[in-house]
Amino acid sequence: MSYSRVIPRDFFNEAKLLKCMGQLSLAILDGMTPEGITITVEETGEPFQIELDDDGYLYLTNYEMFVNGRAVAFVVKSFTQ
């Protein structure tokens, strides 16, 4: 973790990221992605490593995601107020 968490704000911010990733995973497993779009997530089996980038976005560092073979980052804007 590269940032200091503030409770309760970061409970909600990180929960939002994990909820979105869970919903995306369910859509992938249920074949609900749009036709022609293939999304894969490379699992490490490790605990989720959540980081905050310089622009204030939370993302998972140890779960790589690919859309049609291209690496992408799924992020959630962290509310810092």
A tleap script that builds the chain and sets N, CA, C and O, in Angstrom:
source leaprc.protein.ff14SB
mol = sequence {
  NMET SER TYR SER ARG VAL ILE PRO ARG ASP
  PHE PHE ASN GLU ALA LYS LEU LEU LYS CYS
  MET GLY GLN LEU SER LEU ALA ILE LEU ASP
  GLY MET THR PRO GLU GLY ILE THR ILE THR
  VAL GLU GLU THR GLY GLU PRO PHE GLN ILE
  GLU LEU ASP ASP ASP GLY TYR LEU TYR LEU
  THR ASN TYR GLU MET PHE VAL ASN GLY ARG
  ALA VAL ALA PHE VAL VAL LYS SER PHE THR
  CGLN
}
set mol.1.N position { 0.854 -1.172 0.000 }
set mol.1.CA position { 0.000 0.000 0.000 }
set mol.1.C position { 0.897 1.231 0.000 }
set mol.1.O position { 1.773 1.361 0.855 }
set mol.2.N position { 0.686 2.129 -0.946 }
set mol.2.CA position { 1.544 3.294 -1.075 }
set mol.2.C position { 0.900 4.574 -0.557 }
set mol.2.O position { 1.435 5.660 -0.778 }
set mol.3.N position { -0.218 4.471 0.117 }
set mol.3.CA position { -0.869 5.656 0.651 }
set mol.3.C position { -1.430 5.352 2.033 }
set mol.3.O position { -1.681 4.197 2.376 }
set mol.4.N position { -1.623 6.406 2.820 }
set mol.4.CA position { -2.189 6.229 4.156 }
set mol.4.C position { -3.705 6.224 4.051 }
set mol.4.O position { -4.307 7.161 3.528 }
set mol.5.N position { -4.303 5.177 4.546 }
set mol.5.CA position { -5.760 5.072 4.502 }
set mol.5.C position { -6.385 5.962 5.568 }
set mol.5.O position { -5.846 6.140 6.661 }
set mol.6.N position { -7.539 6.512 5.211 }
set mol.6.CA position { -8.333 7.301 6.146 }
set mol.6.C position { -9.673 6.595 6.293 }
set mol.6.O position { -10.383 6.376 5.311 }
set mol.7.N position { -10.006 6.247 7.512 }
set mol.7.CA position { -11.253 5.536 7.785 }
set mol.7.C position { -12.296 6.560 8.227 }
set mol.7.O position { -11.953 7.428 9.029 }
set mol.8.N position { -13.527 6.519 7.768 }
set mol.8.CA position { -14.174 5.455 6.998 }
set mol.8.C position { -14.082 5.645 5.487 }
set mol.8.O position { -14.455 4.752 4.727 }
set mol.9.N position { -13.585 6.806 5.045 }
set mol.9.CA position { -13.585 7.127 3.611 }
set mol.9.C position { -13.019 5.986 2.766 }
set mol.9.O position { -13.644 5.572 1.789 }
set mol.10.N position { -11.850 5.477 3.130 }
set mol.10.CA position { -11.211 4.475 2.286 }
set mol.10.C position { -11.856 3.101 2.374 }
set mol.10.O position { -11.666 2.282 1.475 }
set mol.11.N position { -12.613 2.825 3.429 }
set mol.11.CA position { -13.427 1.595 3.433 }
set mol.11.C position { -14.382 1.640 2.240 }
set mol.11.O position { -14.513 0.662 1.505 }
set mol.12.N position { -15.045 2.778 2.055 }
set mol.12.CA position { -16.020 2.917 0.975 }
set mol.12.C position { -15.340 2.949 -0.394 }
set mol.12.O position { -15.812 2.304 -1.330 }
set mol.13.N position { -14.243 3.687 -0.520 }
set mol.13.CA position { -13.543 3.771 -1.806 }
set mol.13.C position { -13.038 2.405 -2.267 }
set mol.13.O position { -13.240 2.025 -3.421 }
set mol.14.N position { -12.389 1.673 -1.379 }
set mol.14.CA position { -11.838 0.366 -1.759 }
set mol.14.C position { -12.945 -0.656 -1.973 }
set mol.14.O position { -12.837 -1.519 -2.844 }
set mol.15.N position { -14.015 -0.563 -1.176 }
set mol.15.CA position { -15.148 -1.472 -1.368 }
set mol.15.C position { -15.783 -1.261 -2.736 }
set mol.15.O position { -16.195 -2.220 -3.388 }
set mol.16.N position { -15.862 0.004 -3.175 }
set mol.16.CA position { -16.436 0.305 -4.487 }
set mol.16.C position { -15.601 -0.345 -5.598 }
set mol.16.O position { -16.152 -0.930 -6.530 }
set mol.17.N position { -14.281 -0.239 -5.495 }
set mol.17.CA position { -13.400 -0.859 -6.485 }
set mol.17.C position { -13.610 -2.371 -6.519 }
set mol.17.O position { -13.786 -2.950 -7.592 }
set mol.18.N position { -13.593 -3.009 -5.357 }
set mol.18.CA position { -13.741 -4.466 -5.309 }
set mol.18.C position { -15.123 -4.909 -5.775 }
set mol.18.O position { -15.250 -5.952 -6.415 }
set mol.19.N position { -16.165 -4.129 -5.464 }
set mol.19.CA position { -17.516 -4.458 -5.928 }
set mol.19.C position { -17.575 -4.416 -7.454 }
set mol.19.O position { -18.139 -5.311 -8.083 }
set mol.20.N position { -16.988 -3.369 -8.048 }
set mol.20.CA position { -16.985 -3.247 -9.509 }
set mol.20.C position { -16.219 -4.397 -10.157 }
set mol.20.O position { -16.648 -4.932 -11.180 }
set mol.21.N position { -15.085 -4.779 -9.565 }
set mol.21.CA position { -14.310 -5.893 -10.107 }
set mol.21.C position { -15.093 -7.198 -9.988 }
set mol.21.O position { -15.036 -8.040 -10.883 }
set mol.22.N position { -15.821 -7.367 -8.892 }
set mol.22.CA position { -16.661 -8.557 -8.732 }
set mol.22.C position { -17.764 -8.612 -9.775 }
set mol.22.O position { -18.032 -9.668 -10.347 }
set mol.23.N position { -18.413 -7.463 -10.027 }
set mol.23.CA position { -19.467 -7.421 -11.040 }
set mol.23.C position { -18.906 -7.699 -12.431 }
set mol.23.O position { -19.531 -8.395 -13.231 }
set mol.24.N position { -17.727 -7.152 -12.715 }
set mol.24.CA position { -17.085 -7.419 -13.999 }
set mol.24.C position { -16.764 -8.908 -14.137 }
set mol.24.O position { -16.985 -9.499 -15.193 }
set mol.25.N position { -16.247 -9.506 -13.075 }
set mol.25.CA position { -15.919 -10.940 -13.108 }
set mol.25.C position { -17.160 -11.785 -13.363 }
set mol.25.O position { -17.111 -12.738 -14.140 }
set mol.26.N position { -18.275 -11.443 -12.715 }
set mol.26.CA position { -19.523 -12.181 -12.949 }
set mol.26.C position { -19.984 -12.031 -14.398 }
set mol.26.O position { -20.423 -13.005 -15.009 }
set mol.27.N position { -19.888 -10.835 -14.947 }
set mol.27.CA position { -20.286 -10.620 -16.341 }
set mol.27.C position { -19.428 -11.457 -17.285 }
set mol.27.O position { -19.935 -12.021 -18.254 }
set mol.28.N position { -18.131 -11.535 -17.000 }
set mol.28.CA position { -17.237 -12.341 -17.834 }
set mol.28.C position { -17.619 -13.818 -17.743 }
set mol.28.O position { -17.761 -14.493 -18.762 }
set mol.29.N position { -17.783 -14.314 -16.516 }
set mol.29.CA position { -18.104 -15.731 -16.319 }
set mol.29.C position { -19.463 -16.107 -16.888 }
set mol.29.O position { -19.651 -17.235 -17.343 }
set mol.30.N position { -20.419 -15.172 -16.868 }
set mol.30.CA position { -21.763 -15.444 -17.383 }
set mol.30.C position { -21.893 -15.171 -18.876 }
set mol.30.O position { -22.984 -15.294 -19.433 }
set mol.31.N position { -20.789 -14.799 -19.536 }
set mol.31.CA position { -20.825 -14.525 -20.966 }
set mol.31.C position { -21.630 -13.293 -21.319 }
set mol.31.O position { -22.242 -13.240 -22.385 }
set mol.32.N position { -21.641 -12.300 -20.444 }
set mol.32.CA position { -22.455 -11.105 -20.642 }
set mol.32.C position { -21.663 -9.925 -21.219 }
set mol.32.O position { -22.183 -8.810 -21.272 }
set mol.33.N position { -20.437 -10.146 -21.645 }
set mol.33.CA position { -19.681 -9.061 -22.264 }
set mol.33.C position { -20.192 -8.855 -23.690 }
set mol.33.O position { -20.690 -9.795 -24.310 }
set mol.34.N position { -20.073 -7.635 -24.213 }
set mol.34.CA position { -20.565 -7.378 -25.577 }
set mol.34.C position { -19.878 -8.276 -26.596 }
set mol.34.O position { -18.722 -8.665 -26.428 }
set mol.35.N position { -20.606 -8.591 -27.644 }
set mol.35.CA position { -20.074 -9.432 -28.706 }
set mol.35.C position { -18.816 -8.796 -29.289 }
set mol.35.O position { -18.792 -7.598 -29.569 }
set mol.36.N position { -17.781 -9.595 -29.470 }
set mol.36.CA position { -16.534 -9.112 -30.029 }
set mol.36.C position { -15.558 -8.576 -29.000 }
set mol.36.O position { -14.440 -8.192 -29.344 }
set mol.37.N position { -15.971 -8.546 -27.742 }
set mol.37.CA position { -15.084 -8.061 -26.684 }
set mol.37.C position { -14.769 -9.220 -25.746 }
set mol.37.O position { -15.665 -9.842 -25.175 }
set mol.38.N position { -13.489 -9.493 -25.602 }
set mol.38.CA position { -13.030 -10.543 -24.706 }
set mol.38.C position { -12.252 -9.894 -23.572 }
set mol.38.O position { -11.272 -9.187 -23.807 }
set mol.39.N position { -12.689 -10.134 -22.351 }
set mol.39.CA position { -12.014 -9.584 -21.177 }
set mol.39.C position { -11.489 -10.745 -20.355 }
set mol.39.O position { -12.228 -11.680 -20.044 }
set mol.40.N position { -10.212 -10.685 -20.005 }
set mol.40.CA position { -9.612 -11.707 -19.146 }
set mol.40.C position { -8.915 -11.033 -17.975 }
set mol.40.O position { -8.393 -9.924 -18.086 }
set mol.41.N position { -8.922 -11.736 -16.852 }
set mol.41.CA position { -8.239 -11.274 -15.652 }
set mol.41.C position { -7.253 -12.356 -15.255 }
set mol.41.O position { -7.631 -13.510 -15.056 }
set mol.42.N position { -5.981 -11.979 -15.139 }
set mol.42.CA position { -4.967 -12.947 -14.724 }
set mol.42.C position { -4.868 -12.921 -13.206 }
set mol.42.O position { -4.438 -11.936 -12.607 }
set mol.43.N position { -5.275 -14.024 -12.605 }
set mol.43.CA position { -5.275 -14.135 -11.149 }
set mol.43.C position { -3.912 -14.572 -10.635 }
set mol.43.O position { -3.233 -15.395 -11.249 }
set mol.44.N position { -3.529 -14.011 -9.507 }
set mol.44.CA position { -2.280 -14.412 -8.865 }
set mol.44.C position { -2.535 -15.295 -7.659 }
set mol.44.O position { -1.629 -15.974 -7.176 }
set mol.45.N position { -3.777 -15.285 -7.168 }
set mol.45.CA position { -4.101 -16.040 -5.964 }
set mol.45.C position { -3.670 -15.333 -4.691 }
set mol.45.O position { -3.863 -15.849 -3.590 }
set mol.46.N position { -3.086 -14.155 -4.842 }
set mol.46.CA position { -2.629 -13.379 -3.689 }
set mol.46.C position { -3.743 -12.455 -3.207 }
set mol.46.O position { -4.711 -12.218 -3.929 }
set mol.47.N position { -3.607 -11.929 -1.984 }
set mol.47.CA position { -4.570 -10.917 -1.524 }
set mol.47.C position { -4.545 -9.705 -2.460 }
set mol.47.O position { -3.519 -9.410 -3.072 }
set mol.48.N position { -5.662 -9.015 -2.566 }
set mol.48.CA position { -5.741 -7.852 -3.437 }
set mol.48.C position { -4.795 -6.765 -2.946 }
set mol.48.O position { -4.792 -6.404 -1.769 }
set mol.49.N position { -3.993 -6.251 -3.873 }
set mol.49.CA position { -3.084 -5.140 -3.560 }
set mol.49.C position { -3.673 -3.892 -4.204 }
set mol.49.O position { -3.609 -3.726 -5.422 }
set mol.50.N position { -4.242 -3.022 -3.391 }
set mol.50.CA position { -4.880 -1.804 -3.883 }
set mol.50.C position { -3.923 -0.636 -3.718 }
set mol.50.O position { -3.344 -0.438 -2.649 }
set mol.51.N position { -3.761 0.136 -4.789 }
set mol.51.CA position { -2.870 1.300 -4.771 }
set mol.51.C position { -3.639 2.534 -5.225 }
set mol.51.O position { -4.701 2.437 -5.839 }
set mol.52.N position { -3.080 3.686 -4.911 }
set mol.52.CA position { -3.632 4.974 -5.312 }
set mol.52.C position { -2.613 5.649 -6.222 }
set mol.52.O position { -1.463 5.844 -5.829 }
set mol.53.N position { -3.039 6.015 -7.465 }
set mol.53.CA position { -2.089 6.674 -8.362 }
set mol.53.C position { -2.053 8.180 -8.105 }
set mol.53.O position { -2.798 8.689 -7.268 }
set mol.54.N position { -1.192 8.884 -8.824 }
set mol.54.CA position { -1.003 10.317 -8.620 }
set mol.54.C position { -2.239 11.146 -8.959 }
set mol.54.O position { -2.379 12.273 -8.483 }
set mol.55.N position { -3.135 10.597 -9.775 }
set mol.55.CA position { -4.357 11.304 -10.158 }
set mol.55.C position { -5.524 11.024 -9.222 }
set mol.55.O position { -6.620 11.544 -9.433 }
set mol.56.N position { -5.308 10.204 -8.184 }
set mol.56.CA position { -6.360 9.915 -7.212 }
set mol.56.C position { -7.237 8.733 -7.563 }
set mol.56.O position { -8.348 8.620 -7.046 }
set mol.57.N position { -6.765 7.846 -8.433 }
set mol.57.CA position { -7.527 6.656 -8.815 }
set mol.57.C position { -6.994 5.427 -8.095 }
set mol.57.O position { -5.785 5.218 -8.007 }
set mol.58.N position { -7.913 4.619 -7.583 }
set mol.58.CA position { -7.559 3.343 -6.969 }
set mol.58.C position { -7.541 2.270 -8.046 }
set mol.58.O position { -8.357 2.288 -8.967 }
set mol.59.N position { -6.599 1.330 -7.923 }
set mol.59.CA position { -6.521 0.226 -8.873 }
set mol.59.C position { -5.861 -0.972 -8.200 }
set mol.59.O position { -5.191 -0.831 -7.177 }
set mol.60.N position { -6.057 -2.150 -8.785 }
set mol.60.CA position { -5.427 -3.374 -8.292 }
set mol.60.C position { -4.095 -3.556 -9.011 }
set mol.60.O position { -4.043 -3.556 -10.241 }
set mol.61.N position { -3.020 -3.709 -8.244 }
set mol.61.CA position { -1.705 -3.834 -8.867 }
set mol.61.C position { -1.339 -5.267 -9.233 }
set mol.61.O position { -0.507 -5.484 -10.114 }
set mol.62.N position { -1.945 -6.241 -8.573 }
set mol.62.CA position { -1.499 -7.619 -8.784 }
set mol.62.C position { -2.518 -8.496 -9.518 }
set mol.62.O position { -2.425 -9.723 -9.470 }
set mol.63.N position { -3.483 -7.879 -10.191 }
set mol.63.CA position { -4.424 -8.613 -11.032 }
set mol.63.C position { -4.472 -7.920 -12.382 }
set mol.63.O position { -5.154 -6.908 -12.542 }
set mol.64.N position { -3.741 -8.470 -13.364 }
set mol.64.CA position { -3.698 -7.858 -14.686 }
set mol.64.C position { -4.974 -8.175 -15.454 }
set mol.64.O position { -5.494 -9.290 -15.403 }
set mol.65.N position { -5.470 -7.150 -16.178 }
set mol.65.CA position { -6.685 -7.293 -16.957 }
set mol.65.C position { -6.397 -6.961 -18.413 }
set mol.65.O position { -5.608 -6.067 -18.719 }
set mol.66.N position { -7.054 -7.699 -19.305 }
set mol.66.CA position { -6.848 -7.528 -20.734 }
set mol.66.C position { -8.198 -7.462 -21.442 }
set mol.66.O position { -9.099 -8.250 -21.155 }
set mol.67.N position { -8.325 -6.525 -22.359 }
set mol.67.CA position { -9.506 -6.422 -23.214 }
set mol.67.C position { -9.015 -6.656 -24.636 }
set mol.67.O position { -8.205 -5.895 -25.165 }
set mol.68.N position { -9.521 -7.725 -25.242 }
set mol.68.CA position { -9.086 -8.140 -26.584 }
set mol.68.C position { -7.563 -8.198 -26.682 }
set mol.68.O position { -6.976 -7.772 -27.677 }
set mol.69.N position { -6.939 -8.728 -25.641 }
set mol.69.CA position { -5.499 -8.943 -25.636 }
set mol.69.C position { -4.657 -7.748 -25.226 }
set mol.69.O position { -3.439 -7.874 -25.099 }
set mol.70.N position { -5.272 -6.594 -25.017 }
set mol.70.CA position { -4.519 -5.395 -24.624 }
set mol.70.C position { -4.674 -5.154 -23.126 }
set mol.70.O position { -5.779 -5.219 -22.587 }
set mol.71.N position { -3.555 -4.876 -22.460 }
set mol.71.CA position { -3.578 -4.615 -21.022 }
set mol.71.C position { -4.330 -3.317 -20.744 }
set mol.71.O position { -4.108 -2.303 -21.406 }
set mol.72.N position { -5.212 -3.361 -19.768 }
set mol.72.CA position { -5.972 -2.182 -19.351 }
set mol.72.C position { -5.991 -2.119 -17.832 }
set mol.72.O position { -5.772 -3.122 -17.153 }
set mol.73.N position { -6.251 -0.942 -17.314 }
set mol.73.CA position { -6.392 -0.770 -15.870 }
set mol.73.C position { -7.803 -0.297 -15.583 }
set mol.73.O position { -8.242 0.724 -16.113 }
set mol.74.N position { -8.507 -1.031 -14.753 }
set mol.74.CA position { -9.816 -0.612 -14.297 }
set mol.74.C position { -9.606 0.134 -12.993 }
set mol.74.O position { -8.998 -0.392 -12.061 }
set mol.75.N position { -10.110 1.361 -12.926 }
set mol.75.CA position { -9.846 2.221 -11.787 }
set mol.75.C position { -11.135 2.807 -11.237 }
set mol.75.O position { -12.159 2.842 -11.919 }
set mol.76.N position { -11.068 3.267 -9.992 }
set mol.76.CA position { -12.178 3.970 -9.345 }
set mol.76.C position { -11.604 5.243 -8.754 }
set mol.76.O position { -10.571 5.211 -8.085 }
set mol.77.N position { -12.266 6.362 -8.997 }
set mol.77.CA position { -11.812 7.635 -8.456 }
set mol.77.C position { -12.013 7.615 -6.945 }
set mol.77.O position { -13.097 7.312 -6.447 }
set mol.78.N position { -10.938 7.948 -6.225 }
set mol.78.CA position { -10.984 8.010 -4.771 }
set mol.78.C position { -11.502 9.374 -4.350 }
set mol.78.O position { -11.041 10.401 -4.849 }
set mol.79.N position { -12.453 9.384 -3.440 }
set mol.79.CA position { -12.975 10.639 -2.909 }
set mol.79.C position { -12.123 11.044 -1.739 }
set mol.79.O position { -12.086 10.348 -0.725 }
set mol.80.N position { -11.435 12.163 -1.864 }
set mol.80.CA position { -10.494 12.585 -0.845 }
set mol.80.C position { -11.035 13.681 0.053 }
set mol.80.O position { -10.299 14.215 0.883 }
set mol.81.N position { -12.297 14.025 -0.094 }
set mol.81.CA position { -12.890 15.078 0.745 }
set mol.81.C position { -13.657 14.479 1.899 }
set mol.81.O position { -14.223 15.210 2.710 }
savepdb mol mol.pdb
quit
